[in-house]
Amino acid sequence: MQLKEFEKQLKDYNEQINVLLREREEILIAWYQAFDTENASDVRCIYEKSCSGYAFILINGDFKLTVSEVWDMDFEGDLDSYYKQIEHGIWKHNALNRRKDDLTEQQRYLLYAKAAELRQRILGIKL
C-alpha cells in the first residue's frame, strides 16, 4: 500500500472513532439522568470553573474530591483528544494526591457524563 492509502484509511478510522464518541456522549448523558433518579448513595459529579479551565469534582455528602480537569480549549475539536485530556486529568490528580486509580466504573461514568454535558453546554448543543 502507498502512504496516501494509509493516510486515507487513518482519516476514515479517525472519523469513525469520533462518530462513536459522539454516540457515547449521548448514552452517557442518558445514563446520568437515569442514575440521578435512582442514585441511592447520593454521589454526584459537578464541574466548576477554575483558573485554567474546568475542574470535575465528585461529591458524596460533605466530601468533595477533585478527580480531573480540562483546560480552556477548542471544545469543537477532536473528541478523542478531549477524552484523553479527561484521562490525563485523572492521572494527574491521582499523582498529585499520591493515590492509586481508585475511581470505580460508576464514578468514571459520572465524570465522563459531566464532561460530555460541559462540552455540549459550551458548544450550545441541546441536552
N, C-alpha and C positions, 0 to 999 in steps of 0.2 A: 504494500500500500504506500501511496505517496503521502507526504507530510500534509498536504491540503486535505486529503481524505480523512486523515486522523483528526485534523483540526475541525472539520465539519462534524464528525462523529462526536467529538468532545462538546461542541456547541449544542448539538441536539440533545445530548445527555444532560448537560447543564440546564437546559430549558425544561427537560422532563423533571429534573430534581426540583426546580423552582415551582413547577405546577403542583407536584406532590406536597411541597412545603406549604403552599397556599391552601390546599385542601386540608392539610393537617391543622393549620391555624383555625379553620372553621370548626373542625371537630373538637379542638382544644377548647375553644370558646363555648361550644355547646356542652362539652363535658364539665366545664367550670360552672355553668349555670345549673346543671343537674347536681353537681357536687355541693354548690352553695345552698340548695334547698334541702339536701339530705345530710348535711355536714353535722354529725353528732359531736365531733371533737372540737368544734369551733376554731379550727385552723383556717387562717386566711392568708392571702398574699396581696400586698399592695405595692405600688411604686410611688416614689417621691422624687421630686426634682432635686438634684444635687448640684454641686458647683461645676461638675464636668459632664453631667448628663442626667441619668435616672438610676436610682437605687431600687432594687427589689428586696422587699422585706417580708419575711414570714412572721405572722403574729399568731400567738396562742395565749389568750387571756392577756395578762400584762407582759408576757415575754415577747420580745422583738428580736429578730435576728436578720441582719442584712446578709443575703445569700448570693447576690450577684449585682451586676450593674451594666449599663450600656452608656457610652458617651454620646453626646450630641453628634449625630451623623446624618447621612443621607438615608432616611428611612425608606425611600423608594428603591433603594439599591437591591443588591442580590440577597435573597432570603437566607441562603446558605451561610453567607458571611455574617448576617445578623445573628443567627442562632449560634454560630461559632463564637461570636462575641459574648453571648449569654454564657456559654460553656466556659469560656476563658474567665469570665467574672466569677463563676462558681469556684474554679480552680484558685483564682487569686484570693478570694475571701477565705477559702479553706487554708491556704498557705499563710496568709496574714494572721489568721486566728489559731494557727497550729492545730487544726483539726483535720481528721480524715474526711473523705467524701461521705458524709453521713446523711445526705438527703435521701429520703425514701422516694420510690417511684411516684407516689401520690404528691409529694412535695414538689418534685420536678414538674409534674403536670400542672400544678398550681402556678409555678414560676413561668413555664412556657405559655400558659394561657394568659397570664398577665402581660407577658412580653408581646404576645400577639395582639392583645387588646390595646396596649400602648402604641404599637406600630400603626394599627388601624385607626386609632383616635388621632394620631398626629397626621396621618395621611387623609383624614376626613372620610374614611370608609365607614359606611353604616354597619354598626354591630348587630 
